Amino acid sequence: MADGELVKKMLRAILQANKGGVSLSRLQSEYKELSGEQIPHKQMGHNHLDALLASMPSVIRMERNRSGEMVYFASGANETANIAKVVARQRSSKKTGRPHLVNTQMRVKPAAPLVLNGKILDNHLVPLASNSTELATTLHCHCMCNLSFLLCFFPDLPAPLNLNESHGSGKGKPYNPQQVQGRIREILGKYSNGFWVSKLPQIYRELYKQDLPTEAIKDLETWTHICTVEKTCSSNPSELLLYPRPPAAHLTRSGSRSPRSPPSSSSSPSPPSSPATLTPDLKLKLEELLVKYSNGLWAHALPKLFQDTYKTKLPGHVLENLHLLSDICTIDYPMPDNPKRAILYKRSSTGGGGGEDENCNRRNSSTSEEELRVRQELGRRLSNHAVPSLQIPKEEYPSVLVVEATNTNGVILRYIGEGYSQAQESMEDEMREFYGLDQSSPTPLSSPSSGQLVAVRAEEEEEILRAQVCEVMAEKVKVYYVDHGFSEVISKTKVFELHEKFFKLPFQATKCKLAGLEPFCQEPAVLKKFETMASGRILLAEILERGQTPLVVLYDTSQDDDVNINAACMKALQDKTLASPLQVNSAYMNVTVSSVCSDGTIYCQLPSRGLAKLNEILENIETYFHSQVTSEFLVSRPFCGKGCLARYKGKWSRVEITNLHGSRVLDILFIDVGVQASVEVIELREIPPLFLRDLIAIPPQAVKCCLADLAVSVGSWTPDAVQWLREKVLNITDCSMKVAKVDETKRCIYVHLFTDKNFHDPARSLNHQMAQSDLFKQQPDVFLTSHRFLLLHTHLCFLACHPGHFVLQPWRDMYKLVVLMGEMILYYNKTEEKPLNIEKNQIYAAKVENNWHRVLVKGVLTNGLVSVYELDYGKHELVSCTQLRPLIKEFRQLPFQGITAQLAGVKPRQWSEEASIVFRNHVEKKPLVAQLEAIQEATNPWDRKLTVFLVDTSQEERDIWVHDIMAEFADELTNEL
């Protein structure tokens, strides 16, 4: 999902650089020039760019210029725009992919408490420029910004193109005015809304492969028969606009101007004669449109609005003869110089009947009744059209209330939270009051019609809900509750006209599509499982694809372990008869142990119909892929729980995606052998549709097992015990086992395992041999030093303990760290665990949760756990000794990213817990500017300590110096004491 605050900063910076405002197309192009991408309106939950801009009143102010075009200004813009916004637009042209942006420049502090020493640490600390010339040079070197942006800070820099400058083919050269005029007329035909004069040479050069003569630029203002040159309200007088010549105009009887058809020319034939009147149906439709726009409607917006509403084109003669609408609307020409820009206002009444209903002034005839019926039908259609569309929440994991699903491609749900469920509840409270039970309450609709949007009193008599009429019967009506997602048949006496003020909130009942279930969207087993697990519950939705019907994965997070609803529904398609039944005291021959995990868990394949069928299908897939281009089956949209194919021991095997590390690296589980691995997404393939249904029906063939009757539990195994068992059972196909216990909660069976067929003799089991051995004896302990208590304290503090101790990460190299960790995942998750002699104060790779980190061993505990310090994140962790690997040279190249520091500008002291909390709230996991004050060098890089000032530059108006906050807080505590 796009960074909303970053987008606002960049838009504000562009707008403040253009005091005279910018058009929508120019705003888009300048944004792309600076960021390398379009303004991400869809990622931010808006279908259209202008809707996104309208949602940012604190950033953007919108006005229409004299030509009627929408122009965008910075809200509250002033002449002293902050330099920080320039730096916020920086991006390195050497980086690939989406640029990583952050505001890393500070404003000048009114009363600087220190003298800058100008010392720079790894180019992350940018000293403030001493004057505008120096700063302008810095910006030229480091910012991809246009000249007009710099002008708002440094007016002495060269100005952009104006009519008095020398441009184009050379000063004073003769040229052919007729040829240039004809070409400019063609250009203006393509840009009927006008454009900046400064853009004309570029456009001219692109179209005609010639430079625009300089003298022609000077002559533009005199070519009034071709174009109009207009000065803007910008503080920069060189910014001029170029428009097509406005057509002549004549006065209507009411005194307002109305456009006349443009004169004919050799390049464009005269338009055909226009009808003198409008048909009643056309006039009625136009009148209905104007009803919904009480503040007026621009005439040039009529064609698109008419097309969207009535699915037919507006007759061309309407705009050329606006006076034909004078009996249904008033026509205003706010720009006499441009009569094409007219505003239409609906007349309050067509007759003089005071406050009477407009329909009462019409003649009492069958034609009037028919017209009234048409009017009501159009009004109902338009009412539904006027309700704004529901925007998808900006967050990646919104909470949703699942209503129902008769098809997993259209699951009905409601978003939970501010602007959604809370706004709906507020509206329904207001509706309950508006449609009260007193005598003044609105009367029921006499004749509701199908498709009409109405207010409905629910059967409980307490709730008033918005609904749409589905079917009208004799005494009852079937309605669909647009905010709750279900239908109901109710009495007509409970249906009321929906007041205009209840049209503002989008319909809250919406739909989503469950990822991975598209081929089985109507399978009864899938829908039954979904009904049991999801219907009527609040779940977490991971939005994979934003569109009219978002593609999502649903999670139930109410339990200790998150439950993937999509994956659970897919498992409902499995045929249980294709798996071996597991019962206590049952014995199984020809068992294959496919995996032995480092915690002592083993996975076994048992003979079954499912295993035989699986092998047959996978062989057919191998043959199929040999005859196909397998790149056609690349996985384009990976997500947790998705089933697909990956190579295992040279053959395609079924896998389930278990975790994603960004967009490139992911963790998978080979579900039929129980082996976990990390791969790049390009190594995965979709299951060919030809084999999908048969393959999905086969349950996973790897059975999770634990050895019974051992003194140690799973998770406490030593590396030696794991290695011994692997050597005994892997790659052996004739093992046998006997079930001792079935643990449904852990989805594991406890077994006695044998390497031969003598499962009748417990003494021959591997369980017995391991119990009698010394395999589970721990290595001698290496005790922690006196830093043990400090370690425990730091472990709680994570990245920031208090002003005297915190850890910084350089912003510039964060992307390098992400790449490095992805490479470590791919490398270490493919290497087998080997016994490792772990030494204190040595560097290793350690697996913490799902990631591999570069760590420093601080001590080895008695229970097989190791205390480690994450060198890139400054955190202390306890991990199993089985989760450590040697850190190879390739992964040592990037300097360790965790830098220990203390806050400058405050006296060293024993910080209270209250002060530490205040400090952490201001700095932890936030992008800050660190100004270096001193360096305390050390032999090891992780022992080096910096003294820095921290500055939060995220606010537009001022910078927050963290040491000021902490000094003030300390003073308050002293005064209280």
DRENROVO-727626 format. One record per residue (C-alpha): x, z, y negated. Coordinates in steps of 0.05 Angstrom, whole numbers, padded with zeros to 5 digits, always signed. Example, Ala and Ser with C-alpha at 12.3 -4.5 7.8 and 13.67 -1.06 7.14 Angstrom:
<recs>
+00246+00156+00090+00273+00143+00021
</recs>
This chain:
<recs>
+00000+00000+00000+00026-00018-00072+00055+00037-00118+00000+00044-00170+00041+00083-00220+00098+00032-00216+00049-00026-00228+00021+00010-00289+00091+00022-00317+00109-00052-00311+00043-00076-00341+00050-00028-00399+00121-00051-00411+00100-00125-00413+00041-00110-00459+00082-00068-00507+00131-00125-00513+00074-00172-00534+00041-00138-00593-00006-00197-00604-00033-00191-00534-00025-00237-00473-00072-00280-00433-00086-00265-00360-00044-00323-00335+00014-00303-00379+00010-00231-00358+00012-00253-00285+00072-00299-00296+00112-00248-00335+00099-00195-00282+00123-00243-00228+00184-00261-00269+00203-00188-00273+00184-00162-00205+00189-00223-00161+00116-00218-00138+00045-00225-00162+00007-00166-00190-00017-00132-00125-00091-00125-00143-00116-00132-00071-00067-00080-00044-00093-00033-00098-00165-00042-00075-00192-00096-00123-00216-00165-00103-00200-00195-00170-00142-00184-00219-00188-00174-00279-00223-00117-00241-00157-00082-00231-00139-00089-00304-00207-00063-00325-00195-00001-00282-00134+00018-00325-00163+00036-00394-00105+00083-00407-00056+00025-00399-00094-00038-00419-00142-00054-00475-00181-00119-00469-00208-00162-00526-00232-00233-00535-00194-00276-00584-00225-00326-00631-00228-00378-00577-00267-00330-00531-00209-00321-00483-00195-00251-00457-00131-00223-00485-00096-00160-00460-00062-00108-00504-00026-00043-00490-00072+00017-00499-00047+00060-00556+00014+00014-00564+00060+00030-00622+00123-00001-00650+00170+00050-00620+00159+00035-00546+00206+00074-00502+00271+00046-00475+00256+00077-00407+00205+00023-00394+00260-00030-00398+00300+00005-00344+00237+00013-00302+00236-00063-00295+00306-00068-00266+00317-00100-00199+00380-00125-00167+00380-00199-00151+00426-00184-00092+00372-00146-00054+00325-00183-00009+00252-00169+00004+00207-00128-00041+00248-00094-00097+00252-00018-00098+00237+00004-00169+00245+00071-00203+00250+00096-00274+00322+00119-00280+00332+00123-00355+00320+00183-00400+00293+00184-00470+00334+00216-00525+00321+00291-00523+00301+00316-00593+00350+00375-00591+00404+00360-00540+00430+00426-00512+00494+00395-00486+00549+00344-00500+00547+00285-00452+00613+00278-00416+00595+00207-00394+00621+00217-00324+00585+00174-00274+00573+00190-00200+00568+00127-00157+00536+00089-00215+00472+00130-00209+00481+00167-00275+00470+00119-00333+00498+00147-00400+00453+00136-00460+00476+00080-00507+00502+00102-00574+00470+00048-00615+00422-00010-00610+00477-00062-00602+00508-00025-00543+00439-00015-00511+00421-00088-00522+00484-00108-00486+00469-00061-00428+00399-00089-00422+00425-00160-00423+00471-00143-00365+00423-00101-00323+00352-00122-00338+00313-00184-00320+00272-00182-00384+00250-00237-00431+00270-00244-00504+00204-00223-00533+00209-00157-00495+00276-00142-00527+00249-00160-00596+00202-00101-00595+00263-00056-00594+00314-00098-00632+00283-00141-00686+00351-00168-00707+00357-00208-00642+00341-00283-00645+00267-00298-00651+00230-00345-00603+00210-00416-00619+00173-00428-00684+00154-00489-00724+00215-00485-00768+00266-00483-00712+00305-00541-00684+00284-00556-00613+00278-00614-00565+00312-00681-00573+00352-00666-00637+00338-00652-00709+00305-00705-00750+00307-00760-00697+00253-00813-00705+00197-00814-00653+00132-00849-00638+00076-00804-00665+00020-00843-00630+00054-00834-00562+00066-00760-00573-00004-00748-00599-00034-00782-00539+00008-00739-00492-00010-00675-00529-00083-00695-00524-00074-00702-00448-00040-00634-00445-00095-00601-00484-00145-00632-00436-00111-00592-00381-00108-00528-00422-00176-00528-00456-00170-00453-00472-00105-00465-00511-00035-00439-00500+00026-00413-00538+00063-00465-00580+00128-00438-00552+00106-00463-00483+00094-00535-00507+00165-00562-00500+00169-00537-00428+00100-00565-00409+00117-00631-00443+00184-00636-00407+00152-00621-00339+00097-00673-00347+00135-00730-00380+00208-00717-00360+00227-00721-00434+00242-00671-00489+00188-00660-00541+00215-00686-00608+00231-00631-00657+00195-00666-00714+00132-00668-00671+00132-00592-00668+00135-00589-00743+00078-00640-00750+00030-00603-00704-00006-00568-00761-00021-00634-00794-00052-00666-00732-00120-00634-00743-00154-00693-00710-00120-00674-00644-00107-00599-00645-00113-00534-00682-00053-00489-00693-00072-00416-00702-00031-00356-00723-00042-00292-00685-00047-00220-00707+00022-00208-00676+00076-00175-00717+00118-00235-00697+00097-00292-00743+00129-00344-00698+00077-00333-00643+00027-00390-00652-00030-00414-00610-00048-00487-00598-00121-00507-00584-00158-00573-00575-00192-00598-00638-00262-00566-00642-00320-00615-00642-00363-00625-00704-00423-00579-00710-00491-00581-00743-00539-00526-00765-00600-00508-00725-00665-00489-00758-00646-00415-00751-00583-00426-00791-00534-00414-00733-00485-00467-00711-00495-00507-00648-00443-00553-00617-00453-00628-00616-00427-00673-00562-00356-00695-00576-00346-00765-00602-00328-00819-00553-00257-00846-00548-00222-00900-00509-00199-00849-00458-00266-00815-00445-00334-00851-00443-00393-00822-00479-00436-00775-00439-00504-00799-00417-00564-00780-00460-00588-00709-00446-00659-00687-00432-00695-00661-00493-00723-00601-00456-00709-00554-00398-00753-00550-00336-00794-00485-00330-00757-00465-00267-00689-00475-00300-00710-00437-00362-00737-00381-00319-00672-00374-00281-00631-00373-00345-00678-00321-00375-00669-00277-00313-00594-00281-00320-00596-00260-00393-00640-00200-00376-00582-00169-00338-00534-00177-00396-00564-00136-00452-00498-00138-00491-00497-00214-00492-00468-00268-00448-00415-00319-00467-00444-00389-00460-00382-00416-00426-00392-00364-00370-00461-00392-00352-00440-00446-00302-00402-00400-00255-00453-00344-00261-00509-00393-00247-00473-00422-00187-00457-00352-00158-00529-00328-00167-00571-00388-00148-00522-00428-00105-00533-00490-00146-00498-00522-00206-00522-00512-00277-00543-00579-00306-00487-00604-00351-00532-00617-00411-00549-00543-00421-00483-00524-00453-00484-00586-00497-00554-00569-00522-00557-00494-00529-00613-00501-00581-00659-00515-00522-00652-00441-00504-00674-00416-00572-00743-00396-00548-00714-00348-00495-00652-00324-00530-00616-00318-00596-00551-00356-00603-00493-00326-00641-00429-00363-00662-00378-00309-00677-00324-00362-00688-00351-00416-00735-00286-00455-00725-00300-00460-00650-00374-00472-00636-00361-00477-00562-00354-00402-00561-00426-00380-00567-00458-00314-00546-00528-00314-00518-00574-00253-00527-00640-00245-00490-00699-00239-00537-00734-00171-00530-00802-00204-00526-00830-00274-00526-00891-00254-00565-00911-00204-00617-00943-00154-00571-00903-00094-00594-00885-00050-00535-00928-00086-00485-00899-00114-00422-00872-00184-00431-00915-00211-00375-00979-00189-00411-00968-00242-00465-00973-00299-00417-01036-00339-00405-01080-00313-00350-01076-00371-00301-01054-00385-00231-00991-00418-00259-00974-00353-00295-00984-00313-00231-00939-00360-00193-00887-00356-00248-00892-00280-00246-00881-00281-00171-00820-00326-00180-00795-00280-00235-00802-00218-00190-00766-00252-00133-00709-00275-00178-00705-00205-00207-00699-00174-00138-00644-00222-00118-00607-00210-00183-00616-00134-00176-00578-00135-00111-00526-00180-00142-00515-00131-00199-00492-00074-00155-00416-00073-00156-00379-00084-00091-00347-00025-00055-00272-00021-00064-00228+00000-00006-00193+00066-00020-00121+00058-00044-00092+00108+00004-00067+00083+00071-00103+00136+00112-00171+00152+00081-00221+00198+00115-00285+00164+00139-00352+00186+00167-00370+00140+00225-00444+00123+00227-00452+00077+00287-00426+00015+00322-00465-00037+00360-00403-00081+00354-00331-00057+00343-00321-00116+00296-00372-00084+00250-00368-00008+00254-00412+00023+00201-00378+00079+00163-00374+00116+00096-00310+00134+00059-00302+00208+00043-00276+00234-00023-00280+00228-00098-00311+00163-00120-00344+00155-00052-00383+00209-00015-00378+00257-00075-00403+00204-00123-00460+00188-00075-00481+00260-00071-00481+00266-00147-00524+00203-00152-00573+00228-00100-00579+00295-00136-00596+00256-00199-00646+00213-00160-00679+00275-00132-00690+00300-00203-00712+00232-00230-00763+00220-00174-00790+00291-00174-00855+00313-00144-00889+00329-00211-00944+00287-00242-00896+00247-00285-00857+00220-00226-00857+00144-00216-00914+00113-00177-00900+00078-00110-00889+00003-00110-00954-00034-00098-00924-00094-00062-00851-00087-00039-00820-00150-00012-00766-00165+00038-00696-00159+00009-00717-00116-00050-00673-00057-00070-00716+00006-00075-00715+00082-00078-00744+00116-00017-00768+00187-00007-00741+00208+00061-00786+00238+00114-00761+00307+00098-00793+00299+00029-00731+00327-00004-00682+00269-00007-00689+00206-00049-00644+00151-00022-00628+00080-00041-00652+00028+00009-00665-00045+00019-00731-00071+00046-00721-00106+00113-00793-00119+00135-00861-00108+00104-00920-00089+00150-00992-00071+00136-00982+00001+00116-00909+00012+00131-00842-00016+00110-00777-00021+00149-00718-00003+00103-00643+00000+00110-00609+00058+00074-00552+00023+00039-00512+00087+00029-00522+00117+00098-00521+00057+00144-00584+00063+00186-00655+00035+00185-00723+00070+00188-00796+00051+00186-00833+00091+00133-00899+00091+00095-00907+00046+00034-00925+00107-00006-00853+00130-00002-00824+00068-00034-00809+00066-00109-00777+00019-00157-00703+00033-00164-00684+00051-00235-00629+00011-00269-00582+00070-00275-00578+00076-00199-00548+00006-00193-00479+00028-00217-00452+00059-00154-00431+00010-00099-00468+00014-00032-00430+00067+00007-00446+00044+00077-00393-00008+00095-00362-00039+00156-00294-00041+00188-00263-00075+00249-00227-00037+00303-00158-00067+00315-00142-00089+00386-00215-00089+00409-00234-00157+00381-00241-00191+00450-00283-00133+00477-00324-00117+00414-00391-00115+00452-00369-00088+00519-00418-00032+00540-00362+00012+00565-00324+00006+00499-00386+00021+00458-00406+00080+00501-00336+00110+00494-00338+00099+00419-00406+00132+00414-00380+00193+00451-00315+00200+00412-00330+00175+00342-00403+00168+00322-00425+00219+00271-00354+00247+00263-00305+00248+00205-00241+00212+00227-00178+00186+00196-00174+00111+00186-00107+00075+00184-00119+00011+00145-00078-00046+00174-00109-00103+00136-00150-00101+00073-00206-00151+00067-00281-00157+00065-00282-00122+00132-00219-00080+00137-00180-00078+00202-00168-00005+00221-00144+00044+00273-00185+00108+00277-00156+00176+00294-00188+00242+00312-00142+00293+00281-00184+00354+00297-00144+00371+00359-00072+00393+00370-00053+00322+00387-00081+00264+00347-00127+00220+00389-00124+00144+00378-00197+00123+00383-00180+00048+00390-00133+00061+00449-00183+00108+00482-00238+00055+00477-00191+00004+00508-00177+00050+00566-00252+00052+00580-00244-00018+00608-00198+00005+00664-00222+00000+00735-00209+00069+00767-00211+00040+00837-00146+00004+00823-00107+00070+00820-00089+00116+00877-00132+00179+00881-00090+00242+00871-00112+00304+00909-00078+00370+00927-00041+00369+00994-00045+00293+00997+00018+00258+01019+00042+00190+00997+00093+00143+01029+00133+00086+00999+00137+00119+00932+00183+00090+00878+00211+00136+00826+00215+00091+00765+00240+00141+00713+00272+00209+00706+00266+00237+00635+00316+00284+00602+00266+00341+00603+00256+00337+00679+00192+00297+00679+00191+00240+00730+00147+00178+00736+00128+00149+00803+00094+00086+00827+00047+00096+00886+00023+00040+00931-00047+00017+00908-00090-00044+00900-00076-00040+00825-00001-00043+00834-00006-00104+00879-00053-00139+00830-00009-00120+00772+00053-00151+00804+00014-00215+00819-00011-00222+00747+00057-00208+00717+00088-00262+00762+00034-00311+00737+00051-00292+00665+00124-00306+00678+00106-00375+00703+00058-00386+00645+00110-00366+00593+00161-00413+00625+00113-00471+00609+00096-00446+00539+00131-00433+00473+00129-00357+00475+00140-00351+00400+00067-00371+00394+00051-00303+00424+00093-00262+00375+00060-00197+00354+00043-00205+00281+00007-00139+00269+00035-00081+00310+00000-00014+00308+00001+00050+00348-00037+00044+00413-00032-00031+00417-00020-00061+00486+00026-00120+00493+00086-00146+00533+00162-00133+00530+00221-00149+00575+00241-00096+00626+00298-00111+00673+00292-00184+00657+00217-00190+00668+00155-00184+00625+00122-00116+00632+00063-00081+00600+00078-00035+00541+00040+00008+00491+00066+00017+00420+00076+00091+00408+00108+00095+00339+00129+00049+00282+00193+00056+00242+00177+00012+00183+00160-00061+00195+00218-00080+00239+00232-00025+00291+00182+00009+00336+00179+00054+00397+00145+00031+00461+00126+00060+00528+00129+00016+00590+00064+00043+00618+00076+00020+00690+00146+00051+00697+00143+00109+00648+00204+00087+00609+00208+00096+00533+00248+00049+00490+00256+00025+00418+00255-00049+00403+00249-00097+00346+00179-00125+00336+00204-00196+00351+00217-00174+00423+00142-00162+00436+00091-00214+00459+00016-00215+00459-00018-00216+00527-00043-00288+00537-00119-00290+00533-00121-00322+00602-00095-00257+00633-00120-00206+00583-00184-00181+00616-00153-00175+00686-00091-00140+00659-00130-00090+00617-00172-00070+00677-00111-00043+00715-00095+00030+00699-00022+00048+00684+00016+00049+00749+00067+00102+00729+00042+00171+00751+00071+00229+00711+00099+00282+00758+00137+00349+00756+00176+00381+00812+00139+00442+00838+00167+00511+00855+00228+00508+00810+00253+00569+00772+00259+00529+00707+00203+00492+00673+00202+00422+00646+00241+00419+00581+00294+00469+00603+00333+00423+00649+00408+00417+00640+00441+00348+00634+00474+00360+00702+00407+00371+00736+00377+00309+00705+00437+00267+00725+00436+00294+00797+00363+00276+00806+00373+00207+00777+00428+00192+00826+00385+00215+00884+00320+00178+00871+00327+00119+00823+00327+00050+00854+00302+00079+00921+00235+00050+00945+00220+00092+01007+00212+00161+00977+00153+00205+00997+00118+00261+00962+00065+00314+00973+00018+00338+00918+00020+00413+00904-00022+00418+00841-00060+00373+00793-00058+00394+00720-00112+00355+00683-00097+00385+00615-00024+00362+00616-00043+00298+00655+00012+00314+00705+00016+00328+00780+00064+00377+00811+00096+00349+00874+00148+00361+00928+00193+00300+00929+00231+00272+00988+00281+00215+00996+00255+00200+01066+00189+00204+01103+00197+00277+01127+00148+00306+01076+00125+00356+01130+00189+00397+01123+00193+00432+01054+00266+00450+01066+00284+00375+01062+00252+00366+00994+00293+00354+00931+00257+00413+00901+00288+00460+00952+00357+00429+00944+00356+00438+00869+00330+00509+00873+00388+00528+00918+00441+00495+00873+00477+00515+00809+00449+00456+00771+00407+00498+00724+00462+00545+00701+00475+00539+00626+00542+00526+00595+00579+00584+00561+00551+00601+00493+00584+00584+00427+00556+00636+00380+00537+00623+00308+00581+00651+00253+00559+00698+00198+00522+00639+00167+00465+00648+00216+00419+00682+00166+00435+00631+00112+00417+00576+00161+00350+00606+00176+00335+00614+00102+00355+00542+00086+00315+00516+00144+00253+00540+00108+00272+00510+00042+00283+00438+00065+00309+00396+00006+00304+00449-00048+00315+00524-00041+00323+00546-00113+00360+00523-00176+00425+00548-00146+00420+00505-00083+00386+00439-00070+00402+00371-00040+00401+00303-00076+00396+00233-00046+00422+00174-00088+00364+00128-00101+00406+00065-00100+00426+00070-00026+00360+00095+00002+00344+00027+00031+00412+00026+00065+00396+00092+00098+00329+00065+00123+00365+00005+00154+00418+00050+00185+00366+00095+00218+00330+00034+00245+00395+00010+00277+00408+00080+00306+00339+00081+00337+00351+00014+00370+00419+00035+00396+00408+00106+00421+00339+00096+00450+00368+00043+00496+00428+00084+00519+00421+00132+00578+00435+00205+00568+00504+00228+00593+00532+00299+00597+00565+00314+00530+00614+00370+00513+00585+00393+00446+00634+00423+00397+00620+00463+00334+00635+00431+00266+00636+00361+00297+00591+00302+00277+00540+00272+00325+00476+00232+00327+00416+00276+00342+00344+00258+00357+00297+00298+00313+00224+00283+00328+00223+00206+00332+00284+00190+00291+00359+00193+00301+00399+00229+00248+00473+00238+00232+00485+00313+00240+00539+00366+00237+00537+00417+00293+00536+00488+00264+00530+00525+00330+00506+00523+00402+00455+00575+00425+00446+00609+00492+00383+00572+00512+00411+00501+00508+00390+00491+00436+00439+00467+00382+00436+00484+00308+00451+00421+00268+00454+00402+00194+00425+00334+00176+00480+00302+00133+00434+00252+00101+00375+00298+00086+00406+00367+00077+00361+00400+00128+00378+00448+00185+00345+00437+00252+00347+00465+00323+00348+00411+00376+00360+00408+00451+00432+00394+00472+00403+00335+00512+00384+00302+00446+00455+00294+00420+00498+00231+00427+00567+00211+00401+00563+00181+00331+00597+00113+00340+00641+00083+00286+00589+00032+00265+00542+00088+00242+00596+00124+00202+00607+00070+00149+00552+00090+00101+00571+00154+00062+00529+00214+00080+00469+00213+00033+00454+00287+00026+00491+00315-00035+00489+00390-00046+00478+00410-00119+00460+00466-00167+00423+00462-00233+00462+00460-00298+00438+00492-00362+00416+00558-00330+00455+00621-00316+00471+00636-00243+00426+00692-00217+00387+00717-00157+00325+00673-00162+00259+00704-00143+00212+00671-00093+00164+00657-00150+00218+00620-00189+00239+00582-00127+00168+00558-00116+00163+00534-00188+00229+00497-00180+00209+00464-00114+00142+00442-00143+00178+00405-00199+00234+00371-00160+00222+00367-00085+00215+00296-00058+00208+00267-00129+00250+00211-00160+00290+00244-00215+00348+00227-00261+00409+00270-00247+00459+00277-00304+00526+00300-00278+00558+00361-00310+00612+00381-00260+00638+00368-00190+00664+00421-00142+00709+00381-00096+00721+00398-00022+00758+00371+00039+00694+00350+00074+00643+00308+00036+00585+00353+00059+00619+00413+00028+00624+00380-00041+00577+00409-00093+00552+00380-00159+00526+00414-00221+00473+00369-00253+00417+00368-00303+00352+00343-00271+00303+00302-00313+00233+00280-00293+00219+00214-00329+00153+00198-00296+00111+00214-00357+00103+00162-00411+00107+00206-00473+00162+00255-00457+00217+00273-00408+00216+00339-00371+00284+00374-00367+00279+00420-00308+00330+00470-00333+00285+00483-00394+00227+00501-00348+00269+00548-00306+00301+00582-00367+00233+00593-00397+00206+00620-00331+00266+00667-00325+00255+00692-00396+00181+00707-00380+00200+00747-00319+00252+00786-00360+00200+00802-00414+00150+00826-00362+00202+00873-00333
</recs>
